[in-house]
Amino acid sequence: MKVYRYLTGKDDSSFCARVTQALNEGYELYGAPTMTFNGIDVIVGQAITKDFADENDVPEALKQHLKPKTQN
């Protein structure tokens, strides 16, 4: 299963550390980074993806949103 995440935050060393950590966990950059200005700070975003061979390894919060919705 391919997992997609989009990291966002203020353009600072903390954001770079989050992207670096994700890369070290096996995620790959997906597309170009984005940047915007909110009037005070530059806000950046980076999409990342990772292939999981075992769906049980997919992050739990994401698995909850991937569950099929039951119909009433």
Phi, psi and omega per residue, in radians:
M1 nan 2.294 3.078
K2 -1.567 2.253 -3.134
V3 -1.906 2.391 -3.137
Y4 -1.998 2.389 3.011
R5 -2.371 2.638 3.068
Y6 -2.217 1.934 -3.129
L7 -1.575 2.363 3.091
T8 -2.354 2.771 3.074
G9 2.888 3.075 3.075
K10 -1.128 2.468 -3.125
D11 -1.289 1.559 3.133
D12 -2.593 -3.097 -3.083
S13 -1.151 -0.468 3.106
S14 -1.136 -0.743 3.094
F15 -1.126 -0.779 3.115
C16 -1.040 -0.667 3.120
A17 -1.146 -0.665 3.114
R18 -1.129 -0.737 3.113
V19 -1.161 -0.767 3.121
T20 -1.045 -0.763 3.118
Q21 -1.071 -0.774 3.135
A22 -1.083 -0.731 3.109
L23 -1.077 -0.703 3.127
N24 -1.240 -0.305 3.075
E25 -1.568 0.053 3.069
G26 1.781 -0.003 3.065
Y27 -1.277 2.713 3.089
E28 -2.143 2.566 3.084
L29 -1.107 2.479 3.129
Y30 -2.245 1.876 3.137
G31 1.366 -3.114 -3.104
A32 -1.448 2.644 3.045
P33 -1.197 2.776 3.084
T34 -2.032 2.697 3.124
M35 -2.488 2.512 3.026
T36 -2.570 2.961 -3.135
F37 -2.183 2.196 -3.104
N38 -1.677 0.244 -3.107
G39 1.694 -0.315 3.136
I40 -2.228 -0.873 -3.047
D41 -2.167 2.716 2.945
V42 -1.446 2.198 3.122
I43 -1.867 2.291 -3.089
V44 -2.085 2.766 3.078
G45 -2.512 2.608 3.105
Q46 -2.547 2.170 3.045
A47 -1.428 2.483 3.102
I48 -2.406 2.667 3.092
T49 -2.370 2.783 3.088
K50 -2.665 2.408 3.047
D51 -1.563 2.236 3.058
F52 -1.938 2.126 3.122
A53 -1.237 -0.628 -3.116
D54 -1.958 2.072 -3.109
E55 -1.083 -0.347 3.092
N56 -1.183 -0.331 3.139
D57 -1.510 -0.151 3.129
V58 -1.119 2.402 3.131
P59 -0.899 2.362 -3.032
E60 -0.991 -0.740 -3.126
A61 -1.055 -0.647 3.126
L62 -1.262 -0.696 3.131
K63 -1.025 -0.656 -3.134
Q64 -1.070 -0.644 -3.128
H65 -1.411 -0.317 3.140
L66 -1.519 -0.230 3.142
K67 -1.101 2.392 3.091
P68 -1.079 2.433 3.102
K69 -1.306 2.372 3.082
T70 -1.436 2.482 -3.140
Q71 -1.638 2.481 3.132
N72 -1.532 nan nan
